[in-house]
Amino acid sequence: MQITPVSLNNSIRKEQTFGHGHDFLNSGYSKKDKAIVAGTTALGIAASLGVLAKMAGHSVNPVKVIKSFKNIKNSYLAKVKYHEKEVITIGAGSALGGLAGGYIIDKNPENRKAKRRETLMQIGNVSIPIITVEAFAKLGDRFGKAAKSISAIAGIFAGVYLANFLMNHLSNAIFKSDKGARGVKGTDFSAHLDDMVVAASYISDAKPVYLISRVIPLALMFAGNEVGNKTTDKPA
């Protein structure tokens, strides 16, 4: 989630906004706290990758995993094609890992509530656009390769707007908030590397697309870091 820091009476306040960017760098937490959140986020992603690897028939035995690096081309991370199941699972692992870290570094009840809300927002923000990319691409495929390509790209835009609408209203309902939703900004789309790469995979099987897709788990680290570093929009 992109959050805008505002200074008020020496307290950190944040405006709840949409998008998965990297404003957690200005969260106000110490470097040690941020490192804890980054660590639990990485563990969440590692756990989700372990689940996906197991489901794909790969061993999750640590000894065998280490040995597999000698034959990295046949490892899960080298072979996996990132689509909705993979992106949603990794995104959820990242957000939940970040939430765990956020609870470790901050026991303030209001801040923890903000982190729970952010978890919901981030999971929706990751999940909905990738679902629309997949759905639009499959629909466009009925009309040829060009239509499939255009549809996949259109799925990103549709997903970002849909996620903005649904997650803001769902979050307000669950957390009993009357806070209005911010409209989508152009900068929101720059954070959706995962969606862009998946859309690109529908357009081309070129090796550069494959290589870029290997960084999707790393890109999804942002979701967990945003969750763990989120603070309330009320003075602490």
Secondary structure, DSSP 8 states (H G I E B T S, - for coil): --EEEEEETTEEEEEE--S---GGGGSS--HHHHHHHHHHHHHHHHHHHHHHHHHTT----HHHHHHHGGGGGGSHHHH----HHHHHHHHHHHHHHHHHHHHHH---HHHHHHHHHHHHHHHHHHHHHHHHHHHHHHHHGGG-HHHHHHHHHHHHHHHHHHHHHHHHHHHHHHTT---------GGGGGG-HHHHHHHHHHH---HHHHHHHTTHHHHTHHHHHHHHT---SS--
